[in-house]
Amino acid sequence: MHRQRPMAQLPSGAVPGNKPALRACLMFLLGAGMVCATAMGAAAPGAKPAGSQAKEAPASDFVGSETCATCHDEVAKGFASNPHTKISEMHGKSGITCEGCHGAGRAHVEGGGDTTKIFNPAKASAKDVDKTCLGCHAGAHPNFERSPHAKANVGCTGCHSVHASTEKEHLLKASQPKLCYQCHTETKASFDMPFHHKVNEGAVSCSDCHDVHGTFGNNNVKSTADQNAICTKCHSETRGPFVYEHAAVKAEGCVGCHTPHGSQNARLLNMPNINTLCNQCHSQVAASTVHGMNSGSQELAPCTSCHTFIHGSNLNQAFLR
């Protein structure tokens, strides 16, 4: 049977754990750890470039972008204005260079330019290219692998070109919306409708509403806490909050009544007749004797003649003017 050891008695007024020597030791260890972490994070001479291709080879297999330029001079000259070059300069010339995407080049050089010994995105599968790009860009595009583009095998180089882009900021192969129309031909037709968002005119871009790299919404629509914010960021007069909210706006959202790309109907409405649109939910009101209406009538004044504040009102529960 073990006897319980007596607890040490603290002097009167002493604070438990108040040991200057121990605190000094801990502070020294913490400071040493921060110095070591900084030293390890700094780019050492000859360090491997960033990127998934670079992670698979030892530092000795990298020859440097200057060596690549001896054969690929034209590409190297064009790369000077590339956004990736800026990243390289930020990291002391050890960031994103040729080998950051193409992999270690020693075997390629020693093989006399053997193309089988270097990674060529133009000849690789979309999955392999995506893996390389996401080696650096996964933080910016965490949902890409679940996106419709990735599932349809449309990889990064389907829209982006590192060396031959026409839109330098995002390295796009073509500017919007021309780039998007190459695949989304049905959407292009919508923007030729009598009433449409001014995409062809350059006032709105596809990426204003869609995140092509993947979201949790349908059709890559950008995700927000209030999904209607995709529309109300421009249509601020419908934003609210309102004392009396139209339930349809909160439940179905803007697309419950509007077709976002383009429509034959004014205000991008889903139906040509406002009453028919309203009667989809308010058929009992339309048939009531109080209103003197019948469902689907084409001859009556529009519902919005009286129910003016249809998106929401601070004055009247029936959204009357």
Buried (B, 14 or more C-beta within 10 A) or exposed (E): EEEEEEEEEEEEEEEEEEEEEEEEEEEEEEEEEEEEEEEEEEBEEEBBBBBBBBEEBEEEBBBBBEBBBEEBEEBBEBBEEBEBBEBBEEBEBBBBBBBBBBBBBBBBBEEEEEEEBBBEBEEBEBEBBBBBBBBBBBEEBEBBBEBEBBEEEBBBBBBBBBBEBEBEEEBBBBEBBBBBBEBBEEBBEBBEBEEBBEBBEEEBBBBBBBBBBBBEBEEBBBBEEEBBEBBBEEEEEBBBEBEBBBEBBBEEBBBBBBBBBBBEBEEBBBBEBBBBBBBEBBBEBBEEEEEEBBBEEEEBEEBBEEBEBBBBBEEEEEBEE
